[in-house]
Amino acid sequence: MRRLPPRSRGRLSTVKKTFFASDFHLGADARLSSRDRERQIVRWLDAIAPEADAIYLVGDLFEFWFEYKTVVPKGFNRFLGKLAELRDSGLPIQVFTGNHDLWMFGYFEEELGIPVHRKPLQIELQGKQFFIGHGDGLGPGDRGYKRMKKIFTNPANQWLFCWLHPDLGMRLAGFSSQKSREAMPEEERSWLGEAREWLVQYAHRKIDQGVEADYFIFGHRHLAVDWLLKNGRSRYVNLGDWMSFCSYAVFDGTELELRFFEREGEVLRNF
């Protein structure tokens, strides 16, 4: 019997599908422990790999990630190993940094062969235009974080941080990340309405500036949202998260759909 090549084995359909997910926050416990959530994400990657044409991981894959010159954070071996396996099989994977894992300096590119994007990216997929980014620091407001991001991304400050012993650096960063999450206003944990959702406003502004996109894909808000924008054609899609929803998006070349893995969920939409 002829053996199928790795990318084709188990493929049930010839339709090429592109998958999007964000906000795994590995390293932080939530509905599931970080390790159990990591196992769940690996199961999801195994499930989608046979029919995937590409995978986009849109930021905050880790609760905190900082690459020293010769050291990366402990753990996440199942997840990183699965990414390496999929890349070795020829499956394209793209990663975006989020506000929790800004400090990627080459490990993913050099060790895994995975490109890392630090700014939003506009691409065409099977005739549709996609505008993709994590979403942190975009849109109106949130001036405090925008100032903080400039500090975090300053090369001199990154150089100073790398001189901390990794045990101390990781502990300080973990403490800061937890306090930042606890300080989030309660109202921001739910949908604020189109007029106050800053990523919706950002997408509207891009449309006003002439950006042609069928889908504006973001993470960061931890809400599964599929929202028709003011031009009546473009859609704002927020990928939700894996701390609560286990949500992701799949594009089959014709339509994009938000789905949930091993869990039922509801998508917030206006159409």
Secondary structure, 3 states (H helix, E strand, C coil): CCCCCCCCCCCCCCCCEEEEECCCCECCCCCCCHHHHHHHHHHHHHHHHHHEEEEEEECCCECCCECCCCCCCCCCHHHHHHHHHHHHCCCCEEEECCCCCCECCCHHHHHHCCCEECCCEEEEECCEEEEECCCCCCCCCCHHHHHHHHHHCCHHHHHHHCCCCHHHHHHHHHHHHHHHHHCCCHHHHCCCCCCCCHHHHHHHHHHHCCCCCCEEEECCCCCEEEEECCCCCCEEEEECCCCCCCEEEEECCCCEEEEECCCCCCCEECC
